[in-house]
Each structure stands twice: as C-alpha cells, then as structure tokens.
Amino acid sequence: MCRPPAVDAVLRSAAGKEAIARFGRPSVVAAVRAALSELRASGVPHSDAAAIGAIVIERLAASARPSLRPVFNLTGTVLHTNLGRAPLGQAAMAAASEAMRGPVTLEYDLGTGSRGERDEHLSHLLCALTGAADATAVNNNAAALLLALNSLAVGREVVVSRGELIEIGGSFRLPEIMMRAGVRLIEVGTTNRTHPADYAAAIGPMTALVLKVHPSNYRIAGFTAAVPASALAALAHERGVPLLHDLGSGVLVDLRRFKLPSEPTVAEAIRDGADLVTFSGDKLLGGPQAGLIVGQRDLIAEINRNPLKRALRIDKIRIAALAATLALYRDPDRLALDLPTIRLLARSESDIRAVAERLRPLLQAALGLDFAVETVSCRSEIGSGALPVETIPSAALAIASLSHADAGRALVGLAEALRKLPVPVLGRTAGQRLLLDLRCLEDEAAFAANLAGLGEDAGQGP
Ligand SMILES: *Cc1c(COP(=O)(O)O)cnc(C)c1O
C-alpha cells in the first residue's frame, strides 16, 4: 500500500526548501503536517513530497495575502466609501511615506526648540483656503461633529431643522450622534419646510448652538423651504448663539471650474456667517480620512480644550498627507492634474470612451465566446453622499452573457471570476449586463496584464 511521504521528506524537497525560505520553518512544518493528515484521512493514494510541497506553498501564500488589498474600482462611484474613498495624489503619498519613516516635528517648534502644536501643520493652510480664523483636525467628520457639539453644547440645547436630521450610512445618524455628544436635540420645522420663525421660536436661554447640516446624500424636492445659511447665521447671532454648519464634503474650490455640478464651498459657508464649519478630508477634498473644523478662534480654542480632542486627533501620517493635499489647492489650475479625485471626476466622456475602445478587444479576447463586450455610455456617481442627484457622463465596457441556458448565472460567475483576479476588478450590474465604468481606470497596462489571470474558467458559475 502506498504511504504518504514523511514530514522530513517534504521539508527536504525543493518545494519544501522554497516554502521555508518564504514563510519560515514553523509555519511550513505545521502546514505540511496538516496536508499529510488530510491526505491520510482522505485515503487518496500516494502523493510525492514535491507535490505536497507545492500544495503547502499555495496554501501559505494564500493565507499570507493581506485582506486589505488594492482593487480596480470600476463601479462608477468615484468616492466609494467601502473602497476607501479618495485616492491620494503623489505629493500626499510622498509626504505620508516620509512621515512614516522616522521622527518628525509633529509637536515640536524648531524655532524655539520647545513643544509645538500638531494642528499648526494644517491650520494656516485651512485658514488661507477657507477664510476662517482658526482650524483643527480630527479622525473624521463624524468625530468633528461629535467633538464640536460636545465642546460647545454639552447639557444644553442644539436647534436643528427636521429636514436635516440625516443618516449618513452605517450607524451615523444625527440624532444619535447628538445624544452621545450629550446635547439636547431641539427639532424645528417639518421634513419638507422649515422657516426662520421656526428657529426663532425654538432659540431660548438653554440654546447653545444652531446646527445646519448639508443634506449631502439626499434631496427633498417639490414643496420645500429651508432657511439659507446666511439668514440662519444672522438670526442665530441676533440671539447671541453661534451657528455650526456641517458641510459634509469639503469642497475648497468652485467645482464648476472643472465642469462639475456646483456644491457649496467651505469659504462660502464661512462667508455666509457660520461660526464653525465641519467637513471630511477624504470626500471631495481628495485627501486622507480626516474631519476638519474651521471657524472662530475662541470656539476652536474651546474645542481644543475638550479632553475628547485627545481621543479623536489624527496621527502624523495623515497630517502629512493632508497638508500636502491642501498645498495643491494653492494653485487650483493644477488640481485637475495633480489631485486624483478632481482628475477622475473631471475626466471627459470622450477620454473615457477612448480607454474603453482600446481595452474592449483585450477584454473580449480574455472572456472568449461566451460573452459579448461592447462600449456603452453610462453615468458615474461622485459617491460618499456628495451631490447625490447629479451624475456625470462616462463610458463603460458592458458585458453580456451569450449563454442561452442561464445568462444571469453566467454573469454572476463572471463577476466572481473578476473579483478573484490578482487585482480584483469590481464593476456593477445593470439589468442583464455587467458594467465596467472606466472613469477611475488610469493604469490601462496594469488592467490588461491583470486580465491574463482570467484563464479558461472565466464565467463558470459557482
Ligand atoms: C459624510 C458626512 C458626514 C460624516 O463624515 P465622515 O468623514 O464620513 O465621518 C457627516 N456629515 C455630513 C453632512 C456628511 O456628508
């Protein structure tokens, strides 16, 4: 009867030696033992040492692969929250990498040789770009809102329109954040209409803040009324209460410059009289995850005195990336080149269509005769709740199954095969087709090389 080889024989084989060099002896020994005992249990006849060594290498390589991996985002959603939102530009990556390497002047003032402030690396840039007097940065915009509310209104009332009590997704619901911040929510108006008199009647001696929230991820249409930021600021100030404006997306330039739908900028919100404005670093701003708070000096000082600030602050790596990203805004003409978020959003349909035309024959060849690939027009979304209604014209490779038996299943199988590629390719389904929106594809050569991994079983259902 054939017996499986001994552990030692596998370790001494060429494959075994390669495995030890790559993954270390302890993991390889454990993997060889596991493979051999499976072999015994299954009763499969003899496998030689080299074959088992190869299986072990394959398994260890698979388990060593990180779960956080690069993908091709061809979903058509540019700022995809589940895919990490904004891709960083070269300058930001270089700065982050430099900051990671070793000691930096995070909280050190080289002029005086004494302790410095980590916020200073960002605040002068943020003030210059927004017209605000001071600025601070925390982990994300949810944290910015939580911190601002807790610092300025704990135990007191915050007045908000019912039309702005939003859920951003995940577990970010404004009423819950307010409760956790320790403030009392005073709702005014109705879902579709809120008037100045509603706010005026609600502001009283217990009111600490008036909050305005940009309804970033939805639109109420039809018979609606909201109080414009400038009128609301005037009203709040008349009653001696500051206005906090949560903008969501941190737009720092007029997007119409790039032929994109316009979205209120942070500078506009400050100009309209908001005392504090909060926004994200990794939405339309195009930087790393962060929450920025800009506004009045005394209010920012109050926020910085809150012990929660220490729990929510950002690290040197993100400060470096954010500062480098903000620096790009000093020359808005270059944003469409140097800031990936703007570059991708500003890409014209004809440019994207040209990419599709170049890649279509390659994809068709890789998929074989079971699928038909054509170039179609489609619409991309900005994503992350920014400009939810406006989509931008784009182009996609649309893949249809030619299988008469079960086209739907074949398409599901193909989507799975694309997710199993060395660099997973993520598209979206639209009716009976799989769409690969090419707006966010810049490295065509890498995409083409990756297709080689499709092999022969592409499109076979599970
Ligand atoms: C996205 C968003 C938030 C949350 O920002 P994160 O950076 O994701 O924490 C808060 N408020 C508004 C209006 C938003 O659009």
Ligand as a Chemical Component Dictionary entry (heavy atoms), coordinates in Angstrom:
data_LIG
# 
_chem_comp.id                   LIG 
_chem_comp.type                 NON-POLYMER 
_chem_comp.pdbx_formal_charge   0 
_chem_comp.three_letter_code    LIG 
# 
loop_
_chem_comp_atom.comp_id 
_chem_comp_atom.atom_id 
_chem_comp_atom.alt_atom_id 
_chem_comp_atom.type_symbol 
_chem_comp_atom.charge 
_chem_comp_atom.model_Cartn_x 
_chem_comp_atom.model_Cartn_y 
_chem_comp_atom.model_Cartn_z 
_chem_comp_atom.pdbx_ordinal 
LIG C1 C1 C 0 -20.109 62.308 5.163 1  
LIG C2 C2 C 0 -20.766 63.206 6.128 2  
LIG C3 C3 C 0 -20.505 63.116 7.495 3  
LIG C4 C4 C 0 -19.573 62.065 8.040 4  
LIG O1 O1 O 0 -18.268 62.284 7.592 5  
LIG P1 P1 P 0 -17.136 61.148 7.765 6  
LIG O2 O2 O 0 -15.885 61.845 7.333 7  
LIG O3 O3 O 0 -17.546 60.028 6.899 8  
LIG O4 O4 O 0 -17.107 60.781 9.200 9  
LIG C5 C5 C 0 -21.128 63.985 8.340 10 
LIG N1 N1 N 0 -21.989 64.925 7.878 11 
LIG C6 C6 C 0 -22.281 65.054 6.568 12 
LIG C7 C7 C 0 -23.248 66.100 6.123 13 
LIG C8 C8 C 0 -21.677 64.200 5.646 14 
LIG O5 O5 O 0 -21.954 64.302 4.345 15 
# 
loop_
_chem_comp_bond.comp_id 
_chem_comp_bond.atom_id_1 
_chem_comp_bond.atom_id_2 
_chem_comp_bond.value_order 
_chem_comp_bond.pdbx_ordinal 
LIG C1 C2 SING 1  
LIG C2 C3 SING 2  
LIG C2 C8 DOUB 3  
LIG C3 C4 SING 4  
LIG C3 C5 DOUB 5  
LIG C4 O1 SING 6  
LIG O1 P1 SING 7  
LIG P1 O2 DOUB 8  
LIG P1 O3 SING 9  
LIG P1 O4 SING 10 
LIG C5 N1 SING 11 
LIG N1 C6 DOUB 12 
LIG C6 C7 SING 13 
LIG C6 C8 SING 14 
LIG C8 O5 SING 15 
# 
